């Protein structure tokens, strides 16, 4: 995966799928590989590695994103 940016690889992959050059399964597998490389390089973790533990939400809990994240 040397020589190309991740963005250009994902664009090329999407274009190949859109133009029916690859199957949906091939698209998903290749996309997964690219996203794993991105995760390893920028987040320093391997695929499937869990950081912290989050249980299911209780009925009274809400999953929210702070407003400041939108600014």
mmCIF file of the N, C-alpha and C atoms, coordinates in Angstrom:
data_MODEL
# 
_entry.id   MODEL 
# 
loop_
_atom_site.group_PDB 
_atom_site.id 
_atom_site.type_symbol 
_atom_site.label_atom_id 
_atom_site.label_alt_id 
_atom_site.label_comp_id 
_atom_site.label_asym_id 
_atom_site.label_entity_id 
_atom_site.label_seq_id 
_atom_site.pdbx_PDB_ins_code 
_atom_site.Cartn_x 
_atom_site.Cartn_y 
_atom_site.Cartn_z 
_atom_site.occupancy 
_atom_site.B_iso_or_equiv 
_atom_site.pdbx_formal_charge 
_atom_site.auth_seq_id 
_atom_site.auth_comp_id 
_atom_site.auth_asym_id 
_atom_site.auth_atom_id 
_atom_site.pdbx_PDB_model_num 
ATOM 1   N N  . UNK A 1 1  ? 0.816   -1.189 0.000   1.00 0.00 ? 1  UNK A N  1 
ATOM 2   C CA . UNK A 1 1  ? 0.000   0.000  0.000   1.00 0.00 ? 1  UNK A CA 1 
ATOM 3   C C  . UNK A 1 1  ? 0.860   1.253  0.000   1.00 0.00 ? 1  UNK A C  1 
ATOM 4   N N  . UNK A 1 2  ? 2.038   1.137  -0.466  1.00 0.00 ? 2  UNK A N  1 
ATOM 5   C CA . UNK A 1 2  ? 2.943   2.276  -0.502  1.00 0.00 ? 2  UNK A CA 1 
ATOM 6   C C  . UNK A 1 2  ? 2.704   3.089  -1.767  1.00 0.00 ? 2  UNK A C  1 
ATOM 7   N N  . UNK A 1 3  ? 2.933   4.402  -1.673  1.00 0.00 ? 3  UNK A N  1 
ATOM 8   C CA . UNK A 1 3  ? 2.885   5.249  -2.853  1.00 0.00 ? 3  UNK A CA 1 
ATOM 9   C C  . UNK A 1 3  ? 1.564   5.952  -3.083  1.00 0.00 ? 3  UNK A C  1 
ATOM 10  N N  . UNK A 1 4  ? 0.475   5.501  -2.492  1.00 0.00 ? 4  UNK A N  1 
ATOM 11  C CA . UNK A 1 4  ? -0.828  6.128  -2.667  1.00 0.00 ? 4  UNK A CA 1 
ATOM 12  C C  . UNK A 1 4  ? -1.356  6.554  -1.309  1.00 0.00 ? 4  UNK A C  1 
ATOM 13  N N  . UNK A 1 5  ? -2.120  7.616  -1.324  1.00 0.00 ? 5  UNK A N  1 
ATOM 14  C CA . UNK A 1 5  ? -2.753  8.029  -0.079  1.00 0.00 ? 5  UNK A CA 1 
ATOM 15  C C  . UNK A 1 5  ? -3.950  7.112  0.186   1.00 0.00 ? 5  UNK A C  1 
ATOM 16  N N  . UNK A 1 6  ? -4.317  7.027  1.442   1.00 0.00 ? 6  UNK A N  1 
ATOM 17  C CA . UNK A 1 6  ? -5.471  6.203  1.788   1.00 0.00 ? 6  UNK A CA 1 
ATOM 18  C C  . UNK A 1 6  ? -6.728  6.735  1.112   1.00 0.00 ? 6  UNK A C  1 
ATOM 19  N N  . UNK A 1 7  ? -6.827  8.034  1.020   1.00 0.00 ? 7  UNK A N  1 
ATOM 20  C CA . UNK A 1 7  ? -7.985  8.648  0.380   1.00 0.00 ? 7  UNK A CA 1 
ATOM 21  C C  . UNK A 1 7  ? -8.095  8.218  -1.081  1.00 0.00 ? 7  UNK A C  1 
ATOM 22  N N  . UNK A 1 8  ? -6.986  8.260  -1.799  1.00 0.00 ? 8  UNK A N  1 
ATOM 23  C CA . UNK A 1 8  ? -7.023  7.865  -3.212  1.00 0.00 ? 8  UNK A CA 1 
ATOM 24  C C  . UNK A 1 8  ? -7.295  6.373  -3.365  1.00 0.00 ? 8  UNK A C  1 
ATOM 25  N N  . UNK A 1 9  ? -6.799  5.557  -2.432  1.00 0.00 ? 9  UNK A N  1 
ATOM 26  C CA . UNK A 1 9  ? -7.086  4.120  -2.504  1.00 0.00 ? 9  UNK A CA 1 
ATOM 27  C C  . UNK A 1 9  ? -8.576  3.850  -2.294  1.00 0.00 ? 9  UNK A C  1 
ATOM 28  N N  . UNK A 1 10 ? -9.184  4.553  -1.331  1.00 0.00 ? 10 UNK A N  1 
ATOM 29  C CA . UNK A 1 10 ? -10.616 4.368  -1.084  1.00 0.00 ? 10 UNK A CA 1 
ATOM 30  C C  . UNK A 1 10 ? -11.442 4.892  -2.254  1.00 0.00 ? 10 UNK A C  1 
ATOM 31  N N  . UNK A 1 11 ? -11.021 5.993  -2.855  1.00 0.00 ? 11 UNK A N  1 
ATOM 32  C CA . UNK A 1 11 ? -11.731 6.517  -4.027  1.00 0.00 ? 11 UNK A CA 1 
ATOM 33  C C  . UNK A 1 11 ? -11.656 5.545  -5.192  1.00 0.00 ? 11 UNK A C  1 
ATOM 34  N N  . UNK A 1 12 ? -10.476 5.008  -5.427  1.00 0.00 ? 12 UNK A N  1 
ATOM 35  C CA . UNK A 1 12 ? -10.297 4.046  -6.510  1.00 0.00 ? 12 UNK A CA 1 
ATOM 36  C C  . UNK A 1 12 ? -11.121 2.782  -6.263  1.00 0.00 ? 12 UNK A C  1 
ATOM 37  N N  . UNK A 1 13 ? -11.121 2.319  -5.030  1.00 0.00 ? 13 UNK A N  1 
ATOM 38  C CA . UNK A 1 13 ? -11.890 1.139  -4.673  1.00 0.00 ? 13 UNK A CA 1 
ATOM 39  C C  . UNK A 1 13 ? -13.384 1.385  -4.896  1.00 0.00 ? 13 UNK A C  1 
ATOM 40  N N  . UNK A 1 14 ? -13.869 2.532  -4.457  1.00 0.00 ? 14 UNK A N  1 
ATOM 41  C CA . UNK A 1 14 ? -15.283 2.875  -4.649  1.00 0.00 ? 14 UNK A CA 1 
ATOM 42  C C  . UNK A 1 14 ? -15.626 2.955  -6.126  1.00 0.00 ? 14 UNK A C  1 
ATOM 43  N N  . UNK A 1 15 ? -14.751 3.552  -6.901  1.00 0.00 ? 15 UNK A N  1 
ATOM 44  C CA . UNK A 1 15 ? -14.959 3.659  -8.349  1.00 0.00 ? 15 UNK A CA 1 
ATOM 45  C C  . UNK A 1 15 ? -15.007 2.272  -8.997  1.00 0.00 ? 15 UNK A C  1 
ATOM 46  N N  . UNK A 1 16 ? -14.110 1.389  -8.582  1.00 0.00 ? 16 UNK A N  1 
ATOM 47  C CA . UNK A 1 16 ? -14.110 0.024  -9.133  1.00 0.00 ? 16 UNK A CA 1 
ATOM 48  C C  . UNK A 1 16 ? -15.416 -0.700 -8.826  1.00 0.00 ? 16 UNK A C  1 
ATOM 49  N N  . UNK A 1 17 ? -15.906 -0.542 -7.614  1.00 0.00 ? 17 UNK A N  1 
ATOM 50  C CA . UNK A 1 17 ? -17.161 -1.194 -7.244  1.00 0.00 ? 17 UNK A CA 1 
ATOM 51  C C  . UNK A 1 17 ? -18.325 -0.570 -8.007  1.00 0.00 ? 17 UNK A C  1 
ATOM 52  N N  . UNK A 1 18 ? -18.367 0.753  -8.066  1.00 0.00 ? 18 UNK A N  1 
ATOM 53  C CA . UNK A 1 18 ? -19.450 1.455  -8.746  1.00 0.00 ? 18 UNK A CA 1 
ATOM 54  C C  . UNK A 1 18 ? -19.516 1.064  -10.218 1.00 0.00 ? 18 UNK A C  1 
ATOM 55  N N  . UNK A 1 19 ? -18.364 0.849  -10.842 1.00 0.00 ? 19 UNK A N  1 
ATOM 56  C CA . UNK A 1 19 ? -18.298 0.475  -12.259 1.00 0.00 ? 19 UNK A CA 1 
ATOM 57  C C  . UNK A 1 19 ? -18.336 -1.034 -12.473 1.00 0.00 ? 19 UNK A C  1 
ATOM 58  N N  . UNK A 1 20 ? -18.676 -1.779 -11.432 1.00 0.00 ? 20 UNK A N  1 
ATOM 59  C CA . UNK A 1 20 ? -18.859 -3.247 -11.489 1.00 0.00 ? 20 UNK A CA 1 
ATOM 60  C C  . UNK A 1 20 ? -17.585 -3.991 -11.893 1.00 0.00 ? 20 UNK A C  1 
ATOM 61  N N  . UNK A 1 21 ? -16.429 -3.467 -11.522 1.00 0.00 ? 21 UNK A N  1 
ATOM 62  C CA . UNK A 1 21 ? -15.168 -4.161 -11.789 1.00 0.00 ? 21 UNK A CA 1 
ATOM 63  C C  . UNK A 1 21 ? -14.849 -5.180 -10.710 1.00 0.00 ? 21 UNK A C  1 
ATOM 64  N N  . UNK A 1 22 ? -15.441 -4.985 -9.521  1.00 0.00 ? 22 UNK A N  1 
ATOM 65  C CA . UNK A 1 22 ? -15.241 -5.925 -8.418  1.00 0.00 ? 22 UNK A CA 1 
ATOM 66  C C  . UNK A 1 22 ? -16.598 -6.218 -7.782  1.00 0.00 ? 22 UNK A C  1 
ATOM 67  N N  . UNK A 1 23 ? -16.679 -7.362 -7.123  1.00 0.00 ? 23 UNK A N  1 
ATOM 68  C CA . UNK A 1 23 ? -17.926 -7.752 -6.453  1.00 0.00 ? 23 UNK A CA 1 
ATOM 69  C C  . UNK A 1 23 ? -18.063 -7.013 -5.126  1.00 0.00 ? 23 UNK A C  1 
ATOM 70  N N  . UNK A 1 24 ? -19.249 -7.083 -4.550  1.00 0.00 ? 24 UNK A N  1 
ATOM 71  C CA . UNK A 1 24 ? -19.498 -6.455 -3.262  1.00 0.00 ? 24 UNK A CA 1 
ATOM 72  C C  . UNK A 1 24 ? -18.597 -7.058 -2.189  1.00 0.00 ? 24 UNK A C  1 
ATOM 73  N N  . UNK A 1 25 ? -18.413 -8.376 -2.235  1.00 0.00 ? 25 UNK A N  1 
ATOM 74  C CA . UNK A 1 25 ? -17.560 -9.048 -1.252  1.00 0.00 ? 25 UNK A CA 1 
ATOM 75  C C  . UNK A 1 25 ? -16.108 -8.567 -1.371  1.00 0.00 ? 25 UNK A C  1 
ATOM 76  N N  . UNK A 1 26 ? -15.612 -8.448 -2.608  1.00 0.00 ? 26 UNK A N  1 
ATOM 77  C CA . UNK A 1 26 ? -14.249 -7.950 -2.810  1.00 0.00 ? 26 UNK A CA 1 
ATOM 78  C C  . UNK A 1 26 ? -14.123 -6.517 -2.309  1.00 0.00 ? 26 UNK A C  1 
ATOM 79  N N  . UNK A 1 27 ? -15.126 -5.706 -2.617  1.00 0.00 ? 27 UNK A N  1 
ATOM 80  C CA . UNK A 1 27 ? -15.124 -4.310 -2.163  1.00 0.00 ? 27 UNK A CA 1 
ATOM 81  C C  . UNK A 1 27 ? -15.040 -4.235 -0.649  1.00 0.00 ? 27 UNK A C  1 
ATOM 82  N N  . UNK A 1 28 ? -15.873 -4.999 0.046   1.00 0.00 ? 28 UNK A N  1 
ATOM 83  C CA . UNK A 1 28 ? -15.891 -4.960 1.505   1.00 0.00 ? 28 UNK A CA 1 
ATOM 84  C C  . UNK A 1 28 ? -14.575 -5.456 2.102   1.00 0.00 ? 28 UNK A C  1 
ATOM 85  N N  . UNK A 1 29 ? -14.005 -6.514 1.529   1.00 0.00 ? 29 UNK A N  1 
ATOM 86  C CA . UNK A 1 29 ? -12.745 -7.049 2.040   1.00 0.00 ? 29 UNK A CA 1 
ATOM 87  C C  . UNK A 1 29 ? -11.609 -6.046 1.859   1.00 0.00 ? 29 UNK A C  1 
ATOM 88  N N  . UNK A 1 30 ? -11.503 -5.466 0.673   1.00 0.00 ? 30 UNK A N  1 
ATOM 89  C CA . UNK A 1 30 ? -10.430 -4.499 0.415   1.00 0.00 ? 30 UNK A CA 1 
ATOM 90  C C  . UNK A 1 30 ? -10.612 -3.233 1.245   1.00 0.00 ? 30 UNK A C  1 
ATOM 91  N N  . UNK A 1 31 ? -11.861 -2.786 1.395   1.00 0.00 ? 31 UNK A N  1 
ATOM 92  C CA . UNK A 1 31 ? -12.127 -1.608 2.220   1.00 0.00 ? 31 UNK A CA 1 
ATOM 93  C C  . UNK A 1 31 ? -11.742 -1.880 3.671   1.00 0.00 ? 31 UNK A C  1 
ATOM 94  N N  . UNK A 1 32 ? -12.074 -3.079 4.164   1.00 0.00 ? 32 UNK A N  1 
ATOM 95  C CA . UNK A 1 32 ? -11.719 -3.454 5.536   1.00 0.00 ? 32 UNK A CA 1 
ATOM 96  C C  . UNK A 1 32 ? -10.206 -3.405 5.724   1.00 0.00 ? 32 UNK A C  1 
ATOM 97  N N  . UNK A 1 33 ? -9.457  -3.922 4.759   1.00 0.00 ? 33 UNK A N  1 
ATOM 98  C CA . UNK A 1 33 ? -8.000  -3.915 4.857   1.00 0.00 ? 33 UNK A CA 1 
ATOM 99  C C  . UNK A 1 33 ? -7.451  -2.491 4.902   1.00 0.00 ? 33 UNK A C  1 
ATOM 100 N N  . UNK A 1 34 ? -7.967  -1.620 4.055   1.00 0.00 ? 34 UNK A N  1 
ATOM 101 C CA . UNK A 1 34 ? -7.504  -0.234 4.041   1.00 0.00 ? 34 UNK A CA 1 
ATOM 102 C C  . UNK A 1 34 ? -7.825  0.442  5.363   1.00 0.00 ? 34 UNK A C  1 
ATOM 103 N N  . UNK A 1 35 ? -9.048  0.248  5.868   1.00 0.00 ? 35 UNK A N  1 
ATOM 104 C CA . UNK A 1 35 ? -9.440  0.869  7.127   1.00 0.00 ? 35 UNK A CA 1 
ATOM 105 C C  . UNK A 1 35 ? -8.617  0.333  8.299   1.00 0.00 ? 35 UNK A C  1 
ATOM 106 N N  . UNK A 1 36 ? -8.231  -0.934 8.244   1.00 0.00 ? 36 UNK A N  1 
ATOM 107 C CA . UNK A 1 36 ? -7.362  -1.492 9.288   1.00 0.00 ? 36 UNK A CA 1 
ATOM 108 C C  . UNK A 1 36 ? -5.978  -0.854 9.240   1.00 0.00 ? 36 UNK A C  1 
ATOM 109 N N  . UNK A 1 37 ? -5.430  -0.643 8.037   1.00 0.00 ? 37 UNK A N  1 
ATOM 110 C CA . UNK A 1 37 ? -4.139  0.037  7.919   1.00 0.00 ? 37 UNK A CA 1 
ATOM 111 C C  . UNK A 1 37 ? -4.222  1.446  8.488   1.00 0.00 ? 37 UNK A C  1 
ATOM 112 N N  . UNK A 1 38 ? -5.312  2.154  8.182   1.00 0.00 ? 38 UNK A N  1 
ATOM 113 C CA . UNK A 1 38 ? -5.504  3.503  8.706   1.00 0.00 ? 38 UNK A CA 1 
ATOM 114 C C  . UNK A 1 38 ? -5.554  3.470  10.227  1.00 0.00 ? 38 UNK A C  1 
ATOM 115 N N  . UNK A 1 39 ? -6.313  2.532  10.768  1.00 0.00 ? 39 UNK A N  1 
ATOM 116 C CA . UNK A 1 39 ? -6.443  2.409  12.223  1.00 0.00 ? 39 UNK A CA 1 
ATOM 117 C C  . UNK A 1 39 ? -5.091  2.129  12.874  1.00 0.00 ? 39 UNK A C  1 
ATOM 118 N N  . UNK A 1 40 ? -4.315  1.248  12.278  1.00 0.00 ? 40 UNK A N  1 
ATOM 119 C CA . UNK A 1 40 ? -2.990  0.927  12.825  1.00 0.00 ? 40 UNK A CA 1 
ATOM 120 C C  . UNK A 1 40 ? -2.064  2.129  12.768  1.00 0.00 ? 40 UNK A C  1 
ATOM 121 N N  . UNK A 1 41 ? -2.056  2.831  11.640  1.00 0.00 ? 41 UNK A N  1 
ATOM 122 C CA . UNK A 1 41 ? -1.120  3.940  11.475  1.00 0.00 ? 41 UNK A CA 1 
ATOM 123 C C  . UNK A 1 41 ? -1.486  5.143  12.337  1.00 0.00 ? 41 UNK A C  1 
ATOM 124 N N  . UNK A 1 42 ? -2.755  5.517  12.378  1.00 0.00 ? 42 UNK A N  1 
ATOM 125 C CA . UNK A 1 42 ? -3.139  6.747  13.052  1.00 0.00 ? 42 UNK A CA 1 
ATOM 126 C C  . UNK A 1 42 ? -3.585  6.547  14.495  1.00 0.00 ? 42 UNK A C  1 
ATOM 127 N N  . UNK A 1 43 ? -4.115  5.384  14.823  1.00 0.00 ? 43 UNK A N  1 
ATOM 128 C CA . UNK A 1 43 ? -4.583  5.142  16.187  1.00 0.00 ? 43 UNK A CA 1 
ATOM 129 C C  . UNK A 1 43 ? -3.663  4.208  16.954  1.00 0.00 ? 43 UNK A C  1 
ATOM 130 N N  . UNK A 1 44 ? -2.726  3.588  16.259  1.00 0.00 ? 44 UNK A N  1 
ATOM 131 C CA . UNK A 1 44 ? -1.773  2.707  16.908  1.00 0.00 ? 44 UNK A CA 1 
ATOM 132 C C  . UNK A 1 44 ? -2.388  1.448  17.478  1.00 0.00 ? 44 UNK A C  1 
ATOM 133 N N  . UNK A 1 45 ? -3.474  0.981  16.870  1.00 0.00 ? 45 UNK A N  1 
ATOM 134 C CA . UNK A 1 45 ? -4.082  -0.255 17.374  1.00 0.00 ? 45 UNK A CA 1 
ATOM 135 C C  . UNK A 1 45 ? -4.386  -1.202 16.230  1.00 0.00 ? 45 UNK A C  1 
ATOM 136 N N  . UNK A 1 46 ? -4.487  -2.467 16.585  1.00 0.00 ? 46 UNK A N  1 
ATOM 137 C CA . UNK A 1 46 ? -4.813  -3.496 15.621  1.00 0.00 ? 46 UNK A CA 1 
ATOM 138 C C  . UNK A 1 46 ? -6.314  -3.666 15.536  1.00 0.00 ? 46 UNK A C  1 
ATOM 139 N N  . UNK A 1 47 ? -6.774  -4.233 14.440  1.00 0.00 ? 47 UNK A N  1 
ATOM 140 C CA . UNK A 1 47 ? -8.200  -4.470 14.254  1.00 0.00 ? 47 UNK A CA 1 
ATOM 141 C C  . UNK A 1 47 ? -8.726  -5.367 15.366  1.00 0.00 ? 47 UNK A C  1 
ATOM 142 N N  . UNK A 1 48 ? -9.879  -5.031 15.855  1.00 0.00 ? 48 UNK A N  1 
ATOM 143 C CA . UNK A 1 48 ? -10.498 -5.840 16.894  1.00 0.00 ? 48 UNK A CA 1 
ATOM 144 C C  . UNK A 1 48 ? -10.052 -5.521 18.299  1.00 0.00 ? 48 UNK A C  1 
ATOM 145 N N  . UNK A 1 49 ? -9.057  -4.664 18.452  1.00 0.00 ? 49 UNK A N  1 
ATOM 146 C CA . UNK A 1 49 ? -8.574  -4.297 19.772  1.00 0.00 ? 49 UNK A CA 1 
ATOM 147 C C  . UNK A 1 49 ? -9.604  -3.384 20.432  1.00 0.00 ? 49 UNK A C  1 
ATOM 148 N N  . UNK A 1 50 ? -9.985  -3.720 21.637  1.00 0.00 ? 50 UNK A N  1 
ATOM 149 C CA . UNK A 1 50 ? -10.995 -2.957 22.353  1.00 0.00 ? 50 UNK A CA 1 
ATOM 150 C C  . UNK A 1 50 ? -10.324 -2.077 23.394  1.00 0.00 ? 50 UNK A C  1 
ATOM 151 N N  . UNK A 1 51 ? -10.715 -0.822 23.416  1.00 0.00 ? 51 UNK A N  1 
ATOM 152 C CA . UNK A 1 51 ? -10.181 0.111  24.400  1.00 0.00 ? 51 UNK A CA 1 
ATOM 153 C C  . UNK A 1 51 ? -11.311 0.426  25.372  1.00 0.00 ? 51 UNK A C  1 
ATOM 154 N N  . UNK A 1 52 ? -11.110 0.087  26.643  1.00 0.00 ? 52 UNK A N  1 
ATOM 155 C CA . UNK A 1 52 ? -12.160 0.309  27.640  1.00 0.00 ? 52 UNK A CA 1 
ATOM 156 C C  . UNK A 1 52 ? -13.300 -0.675 27.437  1.00 0.00 ? 52 UNK A C  1 
ATOM 157 N N  . UNK A 1 53 ? -14.279 -0.563 28.280  1.00 0.00 ? 53 UNK A N  1 
ATOM 158 C CA . UNK A 1 53 ? -15.434 -1.437 28.108  1.00 0.00 ? 53 UNK A CA 1 
ATOM 159 C C  . UNK A 1 53 ? -16.692 -0.618 28.245  1.00 0.00 ? 53 UNK A C  1 
ATOM 160 N N  . UNK A 1 54 ? -17.569 -0.811 27.330  1.00 0.00 ? 54 UNK A N  1 
ATOM 161 C CA . UNK A 1 54 ? -18.852 -0.128 27.344  1.00 0.00 ? 54 UNK A CA 1 
ATOM 162 C C  . UNK A 1 54 ? -19.939 -1.185 27.365  1.00 0.00 ? 54 UNK A C  1 
ATOM 163 N N  . UNK A 1 55 ? -20.786 -1.098 28.311  1.00 0.00 ? 55 UNK A N  1 
ATOM 164 C CA . UNK A 1 55 ? -21.911 -2.014 28.379  1.00 0.00 ? 55 UNK A CA 1 
ATOM 165 C C  . UNK A 1 55 ? -23.083 -1.451 27.608  1.00 0.00 ? 55 UNK A C  1 
ATOM 166 N N  . UNK A 1 56 ? -24.137 -2.206 27.522  1.00 0.00 ? 56 UNK A N  1 
ATOM 167 C CA . UNK A 1 56 ? -25.321 -1.722 26.823  1.00 0.00 ? 56 UNK A CA 1 
ATOM 168 C C  . UNK A 1 56 ? -25.941 -0.551 27.593  1.00 0.00 ? 56 UNK A C  1 
ATOM 169 N N  . UNK A 1 57 ? -26.607 0.327  26.872  1.00 0.00 ? 57 UNK A N  1 
ATOM 170 C CA . UNK A 1 57 ? -27.256 1.459  27.505  1.00 0.00 ? 57 UNK A CA 1 
ATOM 171 C C  . UNK A 1 57 ? -28.480 1.003  28.280  1.00 0.00 ? 57 UNK A C  1 
ATOM 172 N N  . UNK A 1 58 ? -28.682 1.593  29.448  1.00 0.00 ? 58 UNK A N  1 
ATOM 173 C CA . UNK A 1 58 ? -29.923 1.363  30.174  1.00 0.00 ? 58 UNK A CA 1 
ATOM 174 C C  . UNK A 1 58 ? -31.026 2.126  29.466  1.00 0.00 ? 58 UNK A C  1 
ATOM 175 N N  . UNK A 1 59 ? -32.251 1.800  29.778  1.00 0.00 ? 59 UNK A N  1 
ATOM 176 C CA . UNK A 1 59 ? -33.367 2.457  29.115  1.00 0.00 ? 59 UNK A CA 1 
ATOM 177 C C  . UNK A 1 59 ? -33.389 3.957  29.393  1.00 0.00 ? 59 UNK A C  1 
ATOM 178 N N  . UNK A 1 60 ? -32.834 4.395  30.533  1.00 0.00 ? 60 UNK A N  1 
ATOM 179 C CA . UNK A 1 60 ? -32.834 5.810  30.882  1.00 0.00 ? 60 UNK A CA 1 
ATOM 180 C C  . UNK A 1 60 ? -31.623 6.546  30.304  1.00 0.00 ? 60 UNK A C  1 
ATOM 181 N N  . UNK A 1 61 ? -30.616 5.796  29.844  1.00 0.00 ? 61 UNK A N  1 
ATOM 182 C CA . UNK A 1 61 ? -29.400 6.410  29.312  1.00 0.00 ? 61 UNK A CA 1 
ATOM 183 C C  . UNK A 1 61 ? -29.614 6.819  27.856  1.00 0.00 ? 61 UNK A C  1 
ATOM 184 N N  . UNK A 1 62 ? -28.837 7.805  27.439  1.00 0.00 ? 62 UNK A N  1 
ATOM 185 C CA . UNK A 1 62 ? -28.867 8.233  26.046  1.00 0.00 ? 62 UNK A CA 1 
ATOM 186 C C  . UNK A 1 62 ? -27.444 8.304  25.534  1.00 0.00 ? 62 UNK A C  1 
ATOM 187 N N  . UNK A 1 63 ? -27.276 7.950  24.277  1.00 0.00 ? 63 UNK A N  1 
ATOM 188 C CA . UNK A 1 63 ? -25.989 8.135  23.630  1.00 0.00 ? 63 UNK A CA 1 
ATOM 189 C C  . UNK A 1 63 ? -26.027 9.498  22.987  1.00 0.00 ? 63 UNK A C  1 
ATOM 190 N N  . UNK A 1 64 ? -25.171 10.401 23.435  1.00 0.00 ? 64 UNK A N  1 
ATOM 191 C CA . UNK A 1 64 ? -25.188 11.764 22.903  1.00 0.00 ? 64 UNK A CA 1 
ATOM 192 C C  . UNK A 1 64 ? -23.793 12.197 22.520  1.00 0.00 ? 64 UNK A C  1 
ATOM 193 N N  . UNK A 1 65 ? -23.741 13.154 21.614  1.00 0.00 ? 65 UNK A N  1 
ATOM 194 C CA . UNK A 1 65 ? -22.497 13.776 21.221  1.00 0.00 ? 65 UNK A CA 1 
ATOM 195 C C  . UNK A 1 65 ? -22.562 15.206 21.711  1.00 0.00 ? 65 UNK A C  1 
ATOM 196 N N  . UNK A 1 66 ? -21.560 15.661 22.457  1.00 0.00 ? 66 UNK A N  1 
ATOM 197 C CA . UNK A 1 66 ? -21.588 17.024 22.967  1.00 0.00 ? 66 UNK A CA 1 
ATOM 198 C C  . UNK A 1 66 ? -21.728 18.040 21.837  1.00 0.00 ? 66 UNK A C  1 
ATOM 199 N N  . UNK A 1 67 ? -22.463 19.098 22.089  1.00 0.00 ? 67 UNK A N  1 
ATOM 200 C CA . UNK A 1 67 ? -22.683 20.134 21.097  1.00 0.00 ? 67 UNK A CA 1 
ATOM 201 C C  . UNK A 1 67 ? -21.368 20.723 20.596  1.00 0.00 ? 67 UNK A C  1 
ATOM 202 N N  . UNK A 1 68 ? -20.390 20.831 21.477  1.00 0.00 ? 68 UNK A N  1 
ATOM 203 C CA . UNK A 1 68 ? -19.102 21.430 21.094  1.00 0.00 ? 68 UNK A CA 1 
ATOM 204 C C  . UNK A 1 68 ? -18.405 20.643 19.987  1.00 0.00 ? 68 UNK A C  1 
ATOM 205 N N  . UNK A 1 69 ? -18.789 19.373 19.787  1.00 0.00 ? 69 UNK A N  1 
ATOM 206 C CA . UNK A 1 69 ? -18.183 18.572 18.727  1.00 0.00 ? 69 UNK A CA 1 
ATOM 207 C C  . UNK A 1 69 ? -18.604 19.054 17.344  1.00 0.00 ? 69 UNK A C  1 
ATOM 208 N N  . UNK A 1 70 ? -19.721 19.757 17.260  1.00 0.00 ? 70 UNK A N  1 
ATOM 209 C CA . UNK A 1 70 ? -20.223 20.218 15.971  1.00 0.00 ? 70 UNK A CA 1 
ATOM 210 C C  . UNK A 1 70 ? -19.621 21.543 15.528  1.00 0.00 ? 70 UNK A C  1 
ATOM 211 N N  . UNK A 1 71 ? -18.930 22.207 16.408  1.00 0.00 ? 71 UNK A N  1 
ATOM 212 C CA . UNK A 1 71 ? -18.383 23.536 16.080  1.00 0.00 ? 71 UNK A CA 1 
ATOM 213 C C  . UNK A 1 71 ? -17.073 23.442 15.362  1.00 0.00 ? 71 UNK A C  1 
# 
